[in-house]
């Protein structure tokens, strides 16, 4: 298994210092894609209507191997 690091960007950067072991690149991608909706949902429930999160996945040598971004734009439609 290889170790991958999942840095989170949302205007600030949260660096993954420990990493996570994944069997394949596809497993690392799946983990990144699982992180994004959880982060967005948690912050949206706190009242955020404009959110954007990017996960940058790096390998053991800290070379980027995958990135994904999710954004939320909520707008009230009533006056």
N, C-alpha and C positions, 0 to 999 in steps of 0.2 A: 504494500500500500504506500501511496505517496501522500505527503502532507501538503495541504492547500490552505491559503490564507484568504479570508473574506473581509476585505476592507469596505466599510460603509461610508458613503458620501451623501450628505444632506445639507450642504452649505458649509458644514464642517466635516472633518474626516475622523472616523473612528477606526483606528488601525487594529487589526487582529494580530495580537502578539503571540498567540499559541498555535493557531492553525488547527486544522481538523484532518484526520486521515480519511482518504477516499480511495476506493479501489480503482476507479477509472475517471477520466475527464468528464464523462457523462454523469457520473455520480456527483462530481464537484459542481457541475452545471445545475443539476437537480437541487442541490443544497442551496445554491444562490437563488434559484427561483422560488424555493420555499421560504427563504428569509424575507424577500421583498413584500409579499402581501401581508405577512405578519407585522412587519415594521409599519407599513402604511395604515393598516387597520388600527393598531394600537394608538398611533398618533392622531388619526382621524377621530377616534372616539374621545380623545381629550379636547376636541374642538377645532382641529386643523382642517381647513377646507382647501388649502393649496400646499401640497406636499410633493416632493420629488426625492426619490432614493435611488442611488446607484450602488450596486455591489461590484467590486473589482476583485476577481479571483486571480491569485498569483500562485505559482508553483513553489516548490521548496527553495528554488534559487531566486525567488521574488520576481520572476518574470511573469507579466500579465498573460493569462491564458483565456480569460472569458470576462465579459462584462454585461450587465443587464440593468435596465432602468425602468422604474415604474413611477407614474405621476398621478396625482389626484387633483382635480379642480372641481370643487363643489360650489354651486351658486344658488342662492335662494331665488325662487321664481315668483314669490309673493311680495306684495308691497306693504 
